[in-house]
Amino acid sequence: MAGVDRRTAARLKRGQLAIEGELDLHGFKQPQARRALDDFIEKAAHDGRRCLLVVTGKGERAGVEEGWRGSGVLREAVPGWLNDPVNRDHVLAFCHAQPRHGGDGALYILLKRKR
């Protein structure tokens, strides 16, 4: 992860940083999810928070015997939104969460320090 020291990056990936805010995007349509994510990051950055958890979900479930189908619209879209200029000013790094926090259906987001 560029811009993050190795120890902090490892702690982020292992889910060892204290989560200071959580946003669950289950049930959101893309435009509403985008606004909610942008607002959430803006407010968290303003409040001086560092580590956030954003739950996107894993995608559509076909049935127990069939497993997961597709990868989820929000799951695919959120990383791109985090890299957009509006959020790039605040976001230092992000990665998929540990299973206890949602696994591939969630992201840890590390914000830049407030200066």
Contacts in CASP RR format, 6 or more apart in sequence:
PFRMAT RR
TARGET T0000
AUTHOR 0000-0000-0000
METHOD contacts of the structure
MODEL  1
MAGVDRRTAARLKRGQLAIEGELDLHGFKQPQARRALDDFIEKAAHDGRR
CLLVVTGKGERAGVEEGWRGSGVLREAVPGWLNDPVNRDHVLAFCHAQPR
HGGDGALYILLKRKR
1 9 0 8 1.000
1 12 0 8 1.000
1 93 0 8 1.000
1 95 0 8 1.000
2 93 0 8 1.000
3 92 0 8 1.000
3 93 0 8 1.000
4 12 0 8 1.000
4 92 0 8 1.000
4 93 0 8 1.000
4 110 0 8 1.000
8 17 0 8 1.000
8 110 0 8 1.000
9 93 0 8 1.000
11 17 0 8 1.000
12 51 0 8 1.000
12 93 0 8 1.000
12 95 0 8 1.000
12 108 0 8 1.000
12 110 0 8 1.000
13 95 0 8 1.000
13 108 0 8 1.000
14 98 0 8 1.000
15 97 0 8 1.000
15 98 0 8 1.000
15 101 0 8 1.000
15 108 0 8 1.000
17 50 0 8 1.000
17 51 0 8 1.000
17 108 0 8 1.000
17 110 0 8 1.000
18 51 0 8 1.000
19 51 0 8 1.000
19 52 0 8 1.000
19 53 0 8 1.000
19 101 0 8 1.000
19 108 0 8 1.000
20 44 0 8 1.000
20 49 0 8 1.000
20 50 0 8 1.000
20 51 0 8 1.000
20 52 0 8 1.000
21 44 0 8 1.000
21 49 0 8 1.000
21 51 0 8 1.000
21 52 0 8 1.000
21 53 0 8 1.000
22 52 0 8 1.000
22 53 0 8 1.000
22 54 0 8 1.000
22 55 0 8 1.000
23 36 0 8 1.000
23 37 0 8 1.000
23 40 0 8 1.000
23 52 0 8 1.000
23 53 0 8 1.000
23 54 0 8 1.000
23 55 0 8 1.000
24 55 0 8 1.000
25 33 0 8 1.000
25 36 0 8 1.000
25 37 0 8 1.000
25 54 0 8 1.000
25 55 0 8 1.000
25 56 0 8 1.000
25 57 0 8 1.000
25 74 0 8 1.000
25 78 0 8 1.000
26 55 0 8 1.000
26 57 0 8 1.000
28 36 0 8 1.000
28 74 0 8 1.000
30 73 0 8 1.000
30 74 0 8 1.000
30 77 0 8 1.000
33 74 0 8 1.000
33 77 0 8 1.000
33 78 0 8 1.000
34 77 0 8 1.000
34 81 0 8 1.000
37 54 0 8 1.000
37 78 0 8 1.000
37 81 0 8 1.000
37 82 0 8 1.000
37 87 0 8 1.000
38 81 0 8 1.000
38 86 0 8 1.000
38 87 0 8 1.000
40 52 0 8 1.000
40 54 0 8 1.000
41 52 0 8 1.000
41 82 0 8 1.000
41 87 0 8 1.000
41 90 0 8 1.000
41 91 0 8 1.000
41 109 0 8 1.000
41 111 0 8 1.000
42 90 0 8 1.000
44 52 0 8 1.000
44 90 0 8 1.000
44 111 0 8 1.000
45 90 0 8 1.000
45 111 0 8 1.000
45 112 0 8 1.000
45 114 0 8 1.000
46 114 0 8 1.000
48 111 0 8 1.000
48 113 0 8 1.000
48 114 0 8 1.000
49 111 0 8 1.000
50 110 0 8 1.000
50 111 0 8 1.000
50 113 0 8 1.000
51 108 0 8 1.000
51 109 0 8 1.000
51 110 0 8 1.000
51 111 0 8 1.000
52 108 0 8 1.000
52 109 0 8 1.000
52 110 0 8 1.000
52 111 0 8 1.000
53 97 0 8 1.000
53 101 0 8 1.000
53 106 0 8 1.000
53 107 0 8 1.000
53 108 0 8 1.000
53 109 0 8 1.000
54 78 0 8 1.000
54 106 0 8 1.000
54 107 0 8 1.000
54 109 0 8 1.000
55 102 0 8 1.000
55 105 0 8 1.000
55 106 0 8 1.000
56 72 0 8 1.000
56 74 0 8 1.000
56 75 0 8 1.000
56 78 0 8 1.000
56 105 0 8 1.000
56 106 0 8 1.000
56 107 0 8 1.000
57 72 0 8 1.000
57 74 0 8 1.000
57 75 0 8 1.000
57 102 0 8 1.000
57 105 0 8 1.000
57 106 0 8 1.000
58 68 0 8 1.000
58 71 0 8 1.000
58 72 0 8 1.000
58 75 0 8 1.000
58 104 0 8 1.000
58 105 0 8 1.000
59 68 0 8 1.000
59 69 0 8 1.000
59 70 0 8 1.000
59 71 0 8 1.000
59 72 0 8 1.000
59 73 0 8 1.000
59 75 0 8 1.000
59 105 0 8 1.000
60 68 0 8 1.000
60 69 0 8 1.000
60 70 0 8 1.000
60 72 0 8 1.000
61 67 0 8 1.000
61 68 0 8 1.000
61 69 0 8 1.000
62 68 0 8 1.000
62 69 0 8 1.000
75 104 0 8 1.000
75 105 0 8 1.000
78 107 0 8 1.000
79 94 0 8 1.000
79 107 0 8 1.000
81 87 0 8 1.000
82 88 0 8 1.000
82 91 0 8 1.000
82 94 0 8 1.000
82 107 0 8 1.000
82 109 0 8 1.000
83 91 0 8 1.000
89 112 0 8 1.000
90 111 0 8 1.000
90 112 0 8 1.000
91 109 0 8 1.000
91 110 0 8 1.000
91 111 0 8 1.000
91 112 0 8 1.000
92 110 0 8 1.000
92 111 0 8 1.000
92 112 0 8 1.000
93 109 0 8 1.000
93 110 0 8 1.000
94 107 0 8 1.000
94 108 0 8 1.000
94 109 0 8 1.000
94 110 0 8 1.000
95 107 0 8 1.000
95 108 0 8 1.000
96 103 0 8 1.000
96 104 0 8 1.000
96 105 0 8 1.000
96 106 0 8 1.000
96 107 0 8 1.000
96 108 0 8 1.000
97 103 0 8 1.000
97 105 0 8 1.000
97 106 0 8 1.000
97 107 0 8 1.000
97 108 0 8 1.000
101 108 0 8 1.000
END
